């Protein structure tokens, strides 16, 4: 039986009209005088910290703690303003899935497993009135590598439930092969959705437990193993 369900954000829960990418580009241009290169970076499935490190490397900007802090302080400011004017879309079946999980006789803990920094995740999900739906989570603040973020999410879910969760009691929901990989890193089951970073055939190549076009094609009961 599933006791913890962990959702990715971008391309899995919501589409923000590229607000995150635009905010990245704005900060690089205004704070670091670096105007090119964002369009060459692959954002899907990556962590914010890793993305910034790659861009710093491209532009020979020192990847110091001070520069990371400077970047993210401005990033969240620009993200909020850009998001307000962006075309925002919630992915199909998201609320249906969350409500279905909550309605189960023994509902699992519902959390986040994302490459966003925590405040960035909150800003994005508050724009959809979704932030309050999640009881726990792990973010790019926890670690630069997504597999390690998964371990942090596992630990926090276990603490909430007051016992060490087995991998098979966890389901990770995401839209890229990197989401599948990080789910496997903690022994979790993986539900892959083709609503964002990869097509359905591409996702199936990585052998998730479920691969669907969107969350309307699977029920909360199936995900929870009921």
NUROTOR-311482 format. One record per residue: residue number from 0; residue in three letters; chain; x negated, y negated, z negated of N, C-alpha, C in turn. Coordinates in steps of 0.05 Angstrom, whole numbers. Last residue first. Layout:
BEGIN
(NUM ALA A (X Y Z) (X Y Z) (X Y Z));
...
END
This chain:
BEGIN
(225 UNK A (95 -4 81) (120 5 67) (137 23 85));
(224 UNK A (49 -32 95) (48 -3 92) (72 8 77));
(223 UNK A (48 -84 107) (46 -77 79) (45 -47 74));
(222 UNK A (58 -84 161) (32 -94 151) (27 -86 123));
(221 UNK A (110 -63 161) (88 -48 174) (61 -57 164));
(220 UNK A (137 -104 134) (137 -77 123) (115 -60 135));
(219 UNK A (132 -146 169) (119 -148 143) (117 -120 130));
(218 UNK A (124 -123 237) (139 -131 214) (122 -132 188));
(217 UNK A (105 -150 301) (99 -132 278) (114 -142 254));
(216 UNK A (115 -189 337) (115 -161 347) (108 -141 325));
(215 UNK A (109 -239 319) (137 -230 322) (138 -200 329));
(214 UNK A (55 -252 321) (65 -240 297) (95 -232 298));
(213 UNK A (34 -232 388) (37 -252 366) (51 -238 343));
(212 UNK A (12 -188 414) (12 -214 427) (15 -237 407));
(211 UNK A (-30 -145 374) (-4 -155 384) (-7 -181 398));
(210 UNK A (-59 -91 346) (-65 -112 365) (-39 -120 378));
(209 UNK A (-80 -60 286) (-58 -69 303) (-69 -90 322));
(208 UNK A (-132 -46 274) (-110 -28 267) (-85 -34 282));
(207 UNK A (-179 -59 328) (-165 -66 304) (-143 -46 297));
(206 UNK A (-221 -48 370) (-207 -28 354) (-195 -38 328));
(205 UNK A (-242 -81 407) (-255 -80 381) (-241 -63 360));
(204 UNK A (-209 -80 450) (-236 -68 454) (-250 -65 427));
(203 UNK A (-166 -110 435) (-164 -81 433) (-191 -67 436));
(202 UNK A (-184 -162 448) (-181 -154 420) (-180 -124 417));
(201 UNK A (-182 -160 504) (-207 -165 490) (-206 -156 461));
(200 UNK A (-126 -152 512) (-145 -131 520) (-173 -135 506));
(199 UNK A (-107 -203 490) (-100 -177 478) (-119 -155 486));
(198 UNK A (-160 -253 487) (-136 -240 499) (-131 -213 485));
(197 UNK A (-177 -300 435) (-183 -277 453) (-157 -266 464));
(196 UNK A (-162 -344 403) (-189 -343 414) (-195 -320 433));
(195 UNK A (-96 -340 401) (-117 -361 400) (-142 -355 416));
(194 UNK A (-61 -300 398) (-50 -327 399) (-71 -348 400));
(193 UNK A (-62 -243 393) (-73 -256 417) (-61 -284 420));
(192 UNK A (-84 -216 331) (-63 -230 346) (-75 -246 369));
(191 UNK A (-98 -159 293) (-108 -179 313) (-85 -190 329));
(190 UNK A (-104 -137 231) (-83 -143 250) (-93 -165 268));
(189 UNK A (-142 -89 198) (-142 -114 213) (-119 -115 232));
(188 UNK A (-161 -66 132) (-147 -62 157) (-145 -89 171));
(187 UNK A (-228 -72 104) (-200 -78 106) (-188 -68 132));
(186 UNK A (-281 -69 92) (-266 -44 94) (-236 -48 96));
(185 UNK A (-308 -115 96) (-298 -108 69) (-281 -83 69));
(184 UNK A (-321 -114 149) (-343 -118 130) (-334 -112 102));
(183 UNK A (-273 -114 176) (-287 -89 173) (-310 -90 152));
(182 UNK A (-265 -169 175) (-246 -151 161) (-259 -124 156));
(181 UNK A (-305 -186 208) (-307 -193 180) (-287 -177 163));
(180 UNK A (-288 -164 258) (-313 -156 246) (-314 -162 216));
(179 UNK A (-240 -192 267) (-240 -162 264) (-265 -153 250));
(178 UNK A (-260 -243 272) (-242 -237 250) (-240 -207 245));
(177 UNK A (-290 -236 319) (-304 -242 294) (-286 -238 269));
(176 UNK A (-251 -229 358) (-267 -206 350) (-282 -211 324));
(175 UNK A (-193 -268 335) (-218 -265 349) (-232 -239 341));
(174 UNK A (-149 -278 302) (-145 -279 331) (-171 -276 347));
(173 UNK A (-124 -242 243) (-140 -262 258) (-138 -259 288));
(172 UNK A (-115 -217 180) (-101 -224 204) (-116 -246 218));
(171 UNK A (-131 -162 139) (-141 -188 150) (-126 -193 177));
(170 UNK A (-107 -129 84) (-103 -133 112) (-114 -161 119));
(169 UNK A (-125 -82 34) (-127 -109 44) (-122 -109 74));
(168 UNK A (-130 -31 17) (-108 -46 5) (-107 -75 16));
(167 UNK A (-176 -10 38) (-151 -3 51) (-126 -17 39));
(166 UNK A (-214 -28 0) (-212 -40 27) (-186 -34 40));
(165 UNK A (-188 -37 -66) (-200 -20 -45) (-196 -33 -18));
(164 UNK A (-199 -86 -115) (-183 -76 -93) (-200 -58 -75));
(163 UNK A (-206 -83 -183) (-221 -83 -158) (-204 -70 -136));
(162 UNK A (-158 -124 -218) (-171 -98 -213) (-186 -100 -186));
(161 UNK A (-127 -170 -222) (-139 -159 -246) (-149 -130 -242));
(160 UNK A (-109 -200 -181) (-94 -175 -187) (-105 -160 -210));
(159 UNK A (-147 -240 -181) (-118 -247 -185) (-102 -223 -193));
(158 UNK A (-193 -211 -171) (-190 -224 -196) (-161 -231 -202));
(157 UNK A (-182 -194 -118) (-185 -174 -140) (-182 -187 -167));
(156 UNK A (-184 -243 -92) (-159 -227 -92) (-160 -206 -115));
(155 UNK A (-238 -255 -99) (-217 -272 -111) (-190 -258 -112));
(154 UNK A (-264 -214 -71) (-269 -217 -100) (-246 -234 -113));
(153 UNK A (-245 -224 -19) (-240 -198 -32) (-243 -201 -62));
(152 UNK A (-266 -274 -9) (-237 -271 -10) (-229 -245 -24));
(151 UNK A (-321 -259 -9) (-311 -278 -29) (-281 -276 -31));
(150 UNK A (-322 -226 36) (-328 -215 10) (-318 -233 -13));
(149 UNK A (-310 -264 75) (-292 -242 71) (-297 -229 43));
(148 UNK A (-357 -294 73) (-332 -307 65) (-311 -285 59));
(147 UNK A (-391 -257 96) (-394 -263 68) (-370 -278 57));
(146 UNK A (-373 -259 148) (-371 -233 134) (-374 -238 104));
(145 UNK A (-386 -312 163) (-358 -304 159) (-355 -278 144));
(144 UNK A (-436 -352 132) (-429 -328 149) (-402 -318 142));
(143 UNK A (-439 -393 95) (-440 -400 123) (-431 -377 141));
(142 UNK A (-393 -394 40) (-417 -383 54) (-416 -391 83));
(141 UNK A (-357 -429 16) (-367 -405 1) (-392 -394 13));
(140 UNK A (-342 -466 52) (-356 -476 29) (-369 -453 13));
(139 UNK A (-311 -437 87) (-339 -442 95) (-355 -454 72));
(138 UNK A (-272 -396 42) (-276 -417 62) (-305 -420 68));
(137 UNK A (-215 -360 17) (-244 -364 18) (-250 -380 44));
(136 UNK A (-159 -358 -29) (-172 -361 -3) (-202 -363 -6));
(135 UNK A (-91 -356 -54) (-120 -354 -57) (-133 -359 -30));
(134 UNK A (-39 -365 -41) (-46 -363 -69) (-76 -363 -74));
(133 UNK A (-3 -404 5) (-26 -387 0) (-36 -388 -29));
(132 UNK A (35 -442 14) (43 -414 17) (21 -394 9));
(131 UNK A (18 -493 14) (27 -483 -11) (35 -453 -9));
(130 UNK A (6 -503 69) (-16 -500 49) (-6 -486 24));
(129 UNK A (47 -515 104) (40 -486 100) (20 -482 77));
(128 UNK A (63 -561 130) (76 -553 105) (71 -524 99));
(127 UNK A (30 -576 170) (51 -558 178) (68 -549 153));
(126 UNK A (-7 -607 145) (7 -619 168) (30 -602 177));
(125 UNK A (-30 -572 110) (-10 -590 99) (6 -604 122));
(124 UNK A (-66 -547 144) (-42 -532 136) (-21 -550 123));
(123 UNK A (-107 -587 151) (-93 -575 174) (-66 -562 165));
(122 UNK A (-122 -597 97) (-112 -619 114) (-96 -607 138));
(121 UNK A (-141 -546 82) (-118 -559 68) (-106 -580 86));
(120 UNK A (-185 -540 115) (-163 -521 116) (-138 -533 104));
(119 UNK A (-217 -582 96) (-207 -582 124) (-184 -564 128));
(118 UNK A (-226 -565 45) (-211 -589 48) (-201 -591 77));
(117 UNK A (-257 -517 56) (-232 -516 42) (-215 -541 46));
(116 UNK A (-280 -509 124) (-285 -517 96) (-257 -519 83));
(115 UNK A (-261 -452 164) (-258 -480 157) (-269 -485 129));
(114 UNK A (-261 -398 170) (-286 -411 174) (-285 -441 170));
(113 UNK A (-221 -360 124) (-224 -379 146) (-252 -390 147));
(112 UNK A (-171 -331 97) (-199 -323 102) (-206 -338 127));
(111 UNK A (-121 -338 47) (-134 -348 71) (-162 -336 73));
(110 UNK A (-66 -297 22) (-88 -315 21) (-99 -323 48));
(109 UNK A (-19 -267 -19) (-23 -279 8) (-44 -300 6));
(108 UNK A (-9 -206 -51) (-20 -233 -53) (-26 -243 -24));
(107 UNK A (51 -170 -33) (22 -173 -35) (15 -202 -41));
(106 UNK A (110 -153 -70) (96 -170 -50) (66 -171 -54));
(105 UNK A (148 -105 -78) (122 -110 -90) (105 -127 -71));
(104 UNK A (193 -114 -45) (196 -108 -74) (170 -112 -90));
(103 UNK A (185 -171 -1) (181 -143 -7) (184 -138 -37));
(102 UNK A (186 -225 10) (211 -212 4) (209 -183 -4));
(101 UNK A (135 -239 26) (144 -248 -1) (169 -234 -10));
(100 UNK A (134 -217 77) (116 -206 57) (126 -214 29));
(99 UNK A (173 -251 101) (177 -222 100) (159 -209 79));
(98 UNK A (148 -300 99) (173 -296 84) (179 -266 81));
(97 UNK A (104 -289 134) (100 -297 106) (125 -292 89));
(96 UNK A (132 -276 182) (114 -256 169) (110 -263 139));
(95 UNK A (160 -323 192) (175 -297 190) (158 -277 175));
(94 UNK A (119 -358 198) (136 -360 174) (153 -335 170));
(93 UNK A (97 -336 247) (81 -341 222) (99 -341 198));
(92 UNK A (120 -330 296) (124 -309 276) (110 -313 250));
(91 UNK A (75 -367 337) (100 -352 334) (99 -331 312));
(90 UNK A (40 -421 305) (40 -397 321) (65 -381 316));
(89 UNK A (57 -489 310) (54 -466 293) (56 -441 310));
(88 UNK A (23 -543 339) (42 -521 343) (36 -499 323));
(87 UNK A (14 -612 353) (10 -590 334) (32 -568 338));
(86 UNK A (-20 -660 383) (2 -642 389) (-2 -616 373));
(85 UNK A (-41 -713 338) (-46 -690 356) (-20 -675 361));
(84 UNK A (-41 -753 301) (-32 -760 328) (-35 -737 348));
(83 UNK A (-59 -729 255) (-34 -743 254) (-23 -749 282));
(82 UNK A (-110 -712 269) (-88 -692 267) (-61 -706 267));
(81 UNK A (-140 -759 263) (-136 -747 290) (-112 -728 290));
(80 UNK A (-138 -766 207) (-127 -786 225) (-122 -775 253));
(79 UNK A (-162 -718 188) (-135 -726 179) (-122 -746 199));
(78 UNK A (-212 -720 213) (-194 -698 218) (-165 -706 211));
(77 UNK A (-238 -764 190) (-230 -765 218) (-209 -744 224));
(76 UNK A (-245 -743 137) (-232 -769 142) (-221 -770 171));
(75 UNK A (-274 -697 146) (-247 -695 135) (-231 -721 139));
(74 UNK A (-323 -720 167) (-306 -701 182) (-277 -700 172));
(73 UNK A (-348 -748 127) (-335 -763 149) (-316 -745 165));
(72 UNK A (-364 -705 95) (-350 -728 83) (-335 -744 104));
(71 UNK A (-394 -674 131) (-367 -665 123) (-351 -687 108));
(70 UNK A (-441 -706 141) (-423 -697 163) (-396 -691 152));
(69 UNK A (-463 -712 90) (-456 -736 105) (-436 -728 127));
(68 UNK A (-474 -658 79) (-455 -673 62) (-445 -698 77));
(67 UNK A (-513 -648 119) (-488 -633 118) (-467 -648 102));
(66 UNK A (-552 -685 103) (-539 -688 129) (-513 -672 131));
(65 UNK A (-566 -664 53) (-556 -691 54) (-541 -696 81));
(64 UNK A (-587 -613 65) (-562 -615 50) (-549 -643 52));
(63 UNK A (-610 -616 135) (-614 -620 106) (-587 -620 91));
(62 UNK A (-628 -605 189) (-606 -592 176) (-609 -592 146));
(61 UNK A (-646 -661 229) (-653 -643 206) (-629 -632 192));
(60 UNK A (-632 -656 296) (-624 -670 272) (-631 -651 248));
(59 UNK A (-638 -638 348) (-662 -642 332) (-656 -660 307));
(58 UNK A (-594 -624 375) (-601 -652 376) (-625 -659 358));
(57 UNK A (-588 -570 366) (-588 -580 394) (-599 -608 396));
(56 UNK A (-585 -569 310) (-608 -557 324) (-610 -567 352));
(55 UNK A (-535 -592 301) (-559 -605 291) (-584 -595 306));
(54 UNK A (-504 -552 324) (-505 -578 336) (-530 -594 327));
(53 UNK A (-513 -510 287) (-520 -507 316) (-523 -534 329));
(52 UNK A (-493 -533 240) (-521 -525 242) (-530 -522 271));
(51 UNK A (-439 -537 253) (-454 -561 249) (-484 -555 251));
(50 UNK A (-427 -482 256) (-423 -499 280) (-440 -525 277));
(49 UNK A (-436 -465 204) (-452 -454 225) (-451 -471 250));
(48 UNK A (-395 -494 178) (-423 -499 171) (-442 -489 193));
(47 UNK A (-348 -473 200) (-355 -501 204) (-384 -507 199));
(46 UNK A (-356 -410 233) (-352 -426 209) (-361 -455 214));
(45 UNK A (-317 -381 288) (-341 -390 275) (-335 -405 249));
(44 UNK A (-272 -369 318) (-282 -349 299) (-306 -357 284));
(43 UNK A (-287 -415 369) (-269 -393 360) (-283 -373 342));
(42 UNK A (-325 -451 389) (-314 -455 362) (-300 -430 351));
(41 UNK A (-381 -456 425) (-358 -439 422) (-349 -440 393));
(40 UNK A (-405 -516 454) (-405 -498 430) (-379 -482 430));
(39 UNK A (-401 -553 493) (-416 -528 500) (-415 -508 477));
(38 UNK A (-376 -597 473) (-361 -581 493) (-376 -555 500));
(37 UNK A (-417 -619 442) (-394 -606 429) (-379 -588 448));
(36 UNK A (-453 -647 476) (-459 -620 467) (-436 -605 453));
(35 UNK A (-466 -716 461) (-461 -694 479) (-466 -667 466));
(34 UNK A (-479 -756 425) (-454 -758 440) (-448 -735 458));
(33 UNK A (-502 -777 366) (-505 -753 384) (-478 -750 399));
(32 UNK A (-505 -811 323) (-511 -821 349) (-517 -798 369));
(31 UNK A (-486 -796 274) (-513 -785 282) (-522 -794 310));
(30 UNK A (-437 -821 267) (-456 -819 244) (-484 -811 252));
(29 UNK A (-411 -821 316) (-411 -845 300) (-432 -844 278));
(28 UNK A (-419 -769 339) (-424 -794 354) (-428 -818 336));
(27 UNK A (-405 -733 299) (-432 -732 311) (-439 -758 325));
(26 UNK A (-352 -750 290) (-372 -753 269) (-400 -752 281));
(25 UNK A (-328 -737 339) (-327 -765 329) (-349 -769 308));
(24 UNK A (-335 -682 343) (-348 -699 362) (-349 -728 352));
(23 UNK A (-302 -665 299) (-331 -659 300) (-345 -678 318));
(22 UNK A (-253 -683 317) (-264 -695 293) (-294 -689 291));
(21 UNK A (-245 -650 361) (-247 -679 365) (-260 -693 341));
(20 UNK A (-242 -601 335) (-264 -606 354) (-268 -636 358));
(19 UNK A (-195 -610 305) (-220 -604 291) (-244 -610 310));
(18 UNK A (-156 -618 344) (-162 -639 325) (-189 -635 312));
(17 UNK A (-134 -586 383) (-162 -592 385) (-171 -613 365));
(16 UNK A (-82 -577 368) (-87 -594 391) (-116 -603 394));
(15 UNK A (-78 -540 329) (-78 -568 321) (-84 -587 344));
(14 UNK A (-41 -483 317) (-57 -497 337) (-55 -527 331));
(13 UNK A (-39 -433 265) (-31 -458 277) (-50 -465 300));
(12 UNK A (-52 -380 251) (-29 -393 239) (-19 -417 255));
(11 UNK A (-89 -369 293) (-74 -348 280) (-48 -359 267));
(10 UNK A (-112 -415 311) (-106 -395 331) (-90 -371 320));
(9 UNK A (-140 -425 249) (-139 -435 276) (-134 -413 296));
(8 UNK A (-138 -385 202) (-121 -408 207) (-118 -415 237));
(7 UNK A (-129 -317 177) (-145 -338 190) (-127 -362 195));
(6 UNK A (-102 -289 118) (-97 -301 145) (-120 -319 152));
(5 UNK A (-96 -230 83) (-113 -254 87) (-110 -264 116));
(4 UNK A (-63 -197 33) (-62 -204 62) (-76 -230 65));
(3 UNK A (-65 -146 -13) (-76 -172 -7) (-75 -175 24));
(2 UNK A (-42 -96 -18) (-40 -114 -41) (-50 -142 -35));
(1 UNK A (-11 -44 16) (-26 -69 19) (-21 -87 -5));
(0 UNK A (-17 24 0) (0 0 0) (-18 -25 0));
END
